[in-house]
Amino acid sequence: MKKIIFGVFAHPDDEAFGPSGTLLMETKAGTELHLITLTVGDAGTNPDNHADLGAVRLKEWQAAGKLIGAKSMHFLGYKDGQLNNQIMIEAGHKIVEIAKKIIDAADKDTVIEFMTSDLNGISGHIDHIVAARAATWAFYTLKTDDRRVTRIRLTCVPRTMLPKSNINWLYMEPGRDESEIGEVVDARHLRKEIIEIMRTHRTQRGDGEGHIERRGDELGMNYFTVKS
């Protein structure tokens, strides 16, 4: 049975630093993956002083998507750090439009899934929250008329990793309780490939290398809340 996943995220690197292990396992198993980013991360770190950081990050994202095995990639055209309620609505409609064209061309027995960030934004980043809620709105909108649209997985942090709230940057909620986590995917055997995907986002190498160091041997363990 064929499966299609729409991976919807706020910035380039969200797919890599988050559920790239799961996405890679899916594509290796034959899943058709379509990646969508709301922004090109033009407000991210710029250690090499690129004149057009957004253009560079778009290329990094496309390279990462190729390594993950994405069939198509779509940039919705929004500015990093400027997402809001109105954009959430607009982005939801754009996601539906992209997904519907792909779904309409799929076989009747195809399973359709979505993947995005936790609705709390994980780090509390407003862009993450907007992207996750736009993706969730799109999922339920499409599900209303098509039984093939089955579930949405929201990548999250377990409470064992983040037992308390964190205000080092934004307000980051404690991790999800075990009862809230609907699926755990162990992609640690793909560690080398995951690191290669993460390092494709060279402009964000500070965050990437920090993430690799923090996760250590647990890199590749992905946690999801699941909605259907």
C-alpha positions as CSV (number, residue, x, y, z in Angstrom):
1,M,0.0,0.0,0.0
2,K,1.4,3.4,-1.0
3,K,1.9,6.1,1.6
4,I,2.3,9.9,1.1
5,I,3.5,12.2,3.8
6,F,3.4,16.0,3.8
7,G,6.0,17.4,6.1
8,V,5.2,21.0,7.0
9,F,7.6,23.1,9.0
10,A,8.3,26.8,9.6
11,H,12.0,27.0,8.6
12,P,14.6,25.1,6.6
13,D,16.4,22.9,9.2
14,D,13.2,22.2,11.2
15,E,12.9,18.9,9.3
16,A,16.5,18.1,9.7
17,F,17.1,18.9,13.4
18,G,13.7,17.4,14.2
19,P,12.2,14.2,12.7
20,S,14.8,13.6,9.9
21,G,15.4,10.1,11.1
22,T,11.7,9.2,10.8
23,L,11.4,10.9,7.5
24,L,14.4,9.0,6.2
25,M,13.1,5.7,7.4
26,E,9.8,6.5,5.6
27,T,11.4,7.3,2.3
28,K,13.6,4.2,2.5
29,A,10.5,2.2,3.0
30,G,8.9,3.6,-0.2
31,T,6.9,6.5,1.3
32,E,6.4,9.5,-1.0
33,L,7.5,12.6,0.9
34,H,6.5,16.2,0.1
35,L,8.2,18.9,2.2
36,I,6.7,22.3,2.8
37,T,8.4,25.3,4.5
38,L,6.6,28.5,5.4
39,T,9.8,30.6,5.4
40,V,13.4,30.3,4.2
41,G,14.8,31.2,7.6
42,D,16.1,34.5,6.5
43,A,16.2,35.7,10.1
44,G,18.5,32.8,11.1
45,T,22.1,33.0,12.1
46,N,24.5,34.2,9.4
47,P,28.0,33.3,10.4
48,D,29.4,33.7,6.9
49,N,27.7,37.1,6.3
50,H,25.8,36.0,3.2
51,A,24.2,39.0,1.4
52,D,21.0,37.0,0.8
53,L,20.8,34.5,3.7
54,G,17.3,33.3,2.6
55,A,18.6,32.3,-0.9
56,V,21.4,30.3,0.7
57,R,19.2,28.6,3.2
58,L,16.7,27.7,0.5
59,K,19.5,25.8,-1.3
60,E,20.6,24.1,1.9
61,W,17.0,23.0,2.5
62,Q,16.8,21.6,-1.1
63,A,20.0,19.7,-0.6
64,A,18.7,18.3,2.7
65,G,15.4,17.3,1.1
66,K,17.3,15.5,-1.6
67,L,19.2,13.5,1.0
68,I,16.0,12.7,2.9
69,G,14.4,11.5,-0.4
70,A,11.7,14.1,-0.8
71,K,9.8,13.9,-4.1
72,S,8.8,17.6,-4.0
73,M,9.6,20.7,-2.0
74,H,7.5,23.8,-1.6
75,F,8.3,27.3,-0.1
76,L,5.2,29.2,0.8
77,G,6.9,32.7,0.6
78,Y,6.6,34.0,4.1
79,K,9.2,36.0,6.1
80,D,11.0,34.4,8.9
81,G,10.0,35.8,12.3
82,Q,6.9,37.5,11.0
83,L,4.3,34.7,11.1
84,N,0.9,35.6,12.7
85,N,-2.7,34.6,12.9
86,Q,-3.6,35.9,9.4
87,I,-0.7,34.1,7.9
88,M,-1.7,30.9,9.7
89,I,-5.0,31.0,7.8
90,E,-3.4,31.8,4.5
91,A,-0.7,29.2,4.9
92,G,-3.4,26.6,5.8
93,H,-5.1,27.2,2.5
94,K,-1.9,27.1,0.6
95,I,-1.0,23.7,2.2
96,V,-4.4,22.4,1.2
97,E,-4.0,23.5,-2.3
98,I,-0.6,21.9,-2.7
99,A,-1.7,18.7,-1.0
100,K,-4.9,18.3,-2.8
101,K,-3.3,18.3,-6.2
102,I,-1.0,15.5,-5.1
103,I,-3.7,13.6,-3.3
104,D,-6.1,13.8,-6.3
105,A,-3.5,12.2,-8.5
106,A,-2.9,9.3,-6.0
107,D,-4.4,5.9,-6.1
108,K,-7.6,5.3,-4.1
109,D,-5.8,3.0,-1.7
110,T,-3.1,5.5,-0.9
111,V,-2.6,6.4,2.8
112,I,-2.1,10.1,3.4
113,E,-0.3,11.4,6.5
114,F,1.0,14.8,7.7
115,M,4.0,15.6,9.9
116,T,4.8,18.8,11.6
117,S,6.0,20.3,14.9
118,D,4.3,20.1,18.3
119,L,1.4,22.6,18.6
120,N,3.3,24.3,21.4
121,G,6.2,25.1,19.0
122,I,8.6,22.9,21.0
123,S,10.9,25.9,21.7
124,G,7.9,28.3,21.9
125,H,8.9,29.9,18.6
126,I,5.8,31.6,17.2
127,D,6.8,30.5,13.7
128,H,6.8,26.9,14.8
129,I,3.3,27.3,16.3
130,V,1.9,29.0,13.2
131,A,3.3,26.3,10.9
132,A,2.1,23.4,13.2
133,R,-1.4,24.9,13.5
134,A,-1.7,25.7,9.7
135,A,-0.6,22.1,9.0
136,T,-3.1,20.7,11.5
137,W,-5.9,22.8,10.0
138,A,-5.0,21.6,6.5
139,F,-5.0,18.0,7.7
140,Y,-8.5,18.2,9.2
141,T,-9.8,20.1,6.3
142,L,-8.6,17.5,3.8
143,K,-9.7,14.6,6.2
144,T,-13.3,15.9,6.1
145,D,-13.7,14.9,2.5
146,D,-11.2,12.1,2.0
147,R,-10.9,8.9,4.1
148,R,-7.4,8.3,2.8
149,V,-6.2,11.2,5.0
150,T,-5.5,9.2,8.2
151,R,-3.3,10.9,10.8
152,I,-0.9,13.8,11.6
153,R,2.2,13.2,13.7
154,L,3.5,16.2,15.7
155,T,7.2,15.9,16.7
156,C,7.7,16.6,20.3
157,V,10.1,16.5,23.2
158,P,9.4,13.9,26.0
159,R,9.3,15.1,29.6
160,T,12.3,12.8,30.4
161,M,14.4,15.1,28.2
162,L,12.8,18.4,29.4
163,P,11.3,17.9,32.9
164,K,10.9,21.6,33.6
165,S,10.0,24.7,31.6
166,N,12.9,26.7,30.1
167,I,13.1,30.4,29.7
168,N,16.7,30.6,28.4
169,W,15.4,32.0,25.1
170,L,11.6,31.9,24.8
171,Y,9.2,30.2,27.1
172,M,9.7,26.5,26.4
173,E,7.1,24.2,28.0
174,P,8.1,21.0,29.8
175,G,8.3,18.0,27.5
176,R,5.3,15.8,26.8
177,D,4.2,13.3,29.4
178,E,4.5,9.7,28.4
179,S,0.7,9.4,28.2
180,E,0.7,12.1,25.5
181,I,3.3,10.5,23.3
182,G,1.6,8.3,20.7
183,E,4.6,7.0,18.8
184,V,8.3,6.6,19.3
185,V,10.5,6.0,16.3
186,D,14.1,4.7,16.7
187,A,16.2,5.8,13.8
188,R,19.5,5.7,15.6
189,H,20.9,3.2,13.1
190,L,20.7,6.1,10.6
191,R,22.9,8.3,12.7
192,K,25.5,9.0,10.0
193,E,22.9,9.9,7.5
194,I,21.0,12.1,10.0
195,I,24.2,14.0,10.8
196,E,24.9,14.5,7.1
197,I,21.4,15.9,6.6
198,M,21.8,18.2,9.6
199,R,25.2,19.5,8.4
200,T,23.7,20.4,5.0
201,H,22.2,23.4,6.9
202,R,25.7,24.8,7.1
203,T,24.6,28.4,7.9
204,Q,22.9,27.0,11.1
205,R,25.9,24.9,12.1
206,G,26.0,26.3,15.6
207,D,22.5,25.1,16.4
208,G,23.1,21.8,14.5
209,E,26.4,20.9,16.2
210,G,24.9,21.8,19.6
211,H,21.9,19.5,18.8
212,I,24.2,16.6,17.8
213,E,26.2,17.1,21.0
214,R,23.2,17.3,23.3
215,R,21.4,14.3,21.9
216,G,24.6,12.1,21.9
217,D,23.7,8.5,21.4
218,E,20.0,9.3,21.4
219,L,20.2,11.1,18.1
220,G,17.7,9.5,15.9
221,M,15.1,8.9,18.6
222,N,11.9,10.8,17.5
223,Y,8.8,11.3,19.6
224,F,5.3,12.2,18.3
225,T,1.9,13.1,19.6
226,V,-0.5,11.6,17.1
227,K,-3.9,13.0,16.0
228,S,-6.4,11.3,13.7
